[in-house]
Amino acid sequence: GEDVEQSLFLSVREGDSSVINCTYTDSSSTYLYWYKQEPGAGLQLLTYIFSNMDMKQDQRLTVLLNKKDKHLSLRIADTQTGDSAIYFCAESVQTGANNLFFGTGTRLTVIP
Amino acid sequence: EAQVTQNPRYLITVTGKKLTVTCSQNMNHEYMSWYRQDPGLGLRQIYYSMNVEVTDKGDVPEGYKVSRKEKRNFPLILESPSPNQTSLYFCASSSRGTGQPQHFGDGTRLSIL
């Protein structure tokens, strides 16, 4: 499968901004996603961006896409303790199926 | 309420004893998929189905079977489970077409002793 890479851990203080990074290798990616997984729960779709966009903002979330460098980031403004979770980056490649290729996940810990 | 339902949520069993994890969705989605999640590896796709009677292998299909006899159901079958299949499993569904957001179940934690 395609390679999607993320750092494994990130710690931030409550109220600060968090930035979670992701790199991918497939230049034919069509959509790129951020999912959130809370303990004992499934994956919740947070946001996604089409590959011809550079940026998408949704309340406290900002997604930046640098297609040239194949780099995706998720910024969470005013991070709260409820944001502590694992965040997965995923890409969808134009194959006709809707298959997703996931990164390893970044565990975000918010320190009160 | 739109949802993907997996059963069981937890299962401890022994090597070689056939088991089935069920997955059902109520959104009339054509596409369904199974993933396994392992520490440090993220989610890897096992099998997927683009419609009834249409299934295909994902990245890690060895040791698994699936079937898609009805649109709403997509069971995952382990004919002869082994300890390396101990993992957290997720079922997902979406409408047909690249880029359609996938809806995930809450997961099934399997332990094979």
Interface residues (C-beta under 8 A of the other chain):
Chain A: G1 V4 Q6 L8 T30 Y31 Y33 Y35 G40 A41 G42 L43 Q44 L45 Y48 F50 F88 A90 S92 V93 Q94 T95 G96 A97 N98 N99 L100 F101 F102 G103 T104 G105
Chain B: V4 Y31 S33 Y35 G40 L41 G42 L43 R44 Q45 Y48 M50 D56 G58 D59 F90 A92 S94 R96 G97 T98 G99 Q100 P101 Q102 H103 F104 G105 D106 G107
